[in-house]
Amino acid sequence: MAQGLAQGLQVADPGKIRVLIEDLPSGAQRLGLSQQQVGARVSSNLRKAGIKPVDEAITPEIVLYVQISVVENTVCVDVAVMRPVTFQVGDSVMSTLATTWRKGVSGRANTADYILQAVDRQVDVFCNEFLKANHK
């Protein structure tokens, strides 16, 4: 793993992460997939790896962002880590979230189960790399 990728995943408290599931496109909903299903699946996979999903009211060091795109029978699943960053523009200090790590996969899909399996695989990749970067 490249040093930069490890640094994008290192945190002071590796036990906690906020999960953000992007609104699902109509194509995913037509297959019977819901945002709640995806969120529950991601949270379950994180807990199995020893990573605790935290409430939105808590501001953790990183956010695990999951986006699913469906166009006809092609699906893309992206899993990214976003971190708060602060920068200065003139006299103003700005804050936003920036992506420091990202993995994705695309393929042909015609069932919600296929999409959930793709989410599982990408979250597993994240968990493995995250735990390695944080020596767990």
Stockholm file with secondary structure:
# STOCKHOLM 1.0

chainA/1-136         MAQGLAQGLQVADPGKIRVLIEDLPSGAQRLGLSQQQVGARVSSNLRKAGIKPVDEAITPEIVLYVQISVVENTVCVDVAVMRPVTFQVGDSVMSTLATTWRKGVSGRANTADYILQAVDRQVDVFCNEFLKANHK
#=GR chainA/1-136 SS CCHHHHHHHCCSCTTEEEEEECCCCHHHHHTTCCHHHHHHHHHHHHHHTTCEEECTTSCCSCEEEEEEEEETTEEEEEEEEEEEEEEEETTEEEEEEEEEEEEEEEEECCSHHHHHHHHHHHHHHHHHHHHHHTTC
#=GC SS_cons         CCHHHHHHHCCSCTTEEEEEECCCCHHHHHTTCCHHHHHHHHHHHHHHTTCEEECTTSCCSCEEEEEEEEETTEEEEEEEEEEEEEEEETTEEEEEEEEEEEEEEEEECCSHHHHHHHHHHHHHHHHHHHHHHTTC
//
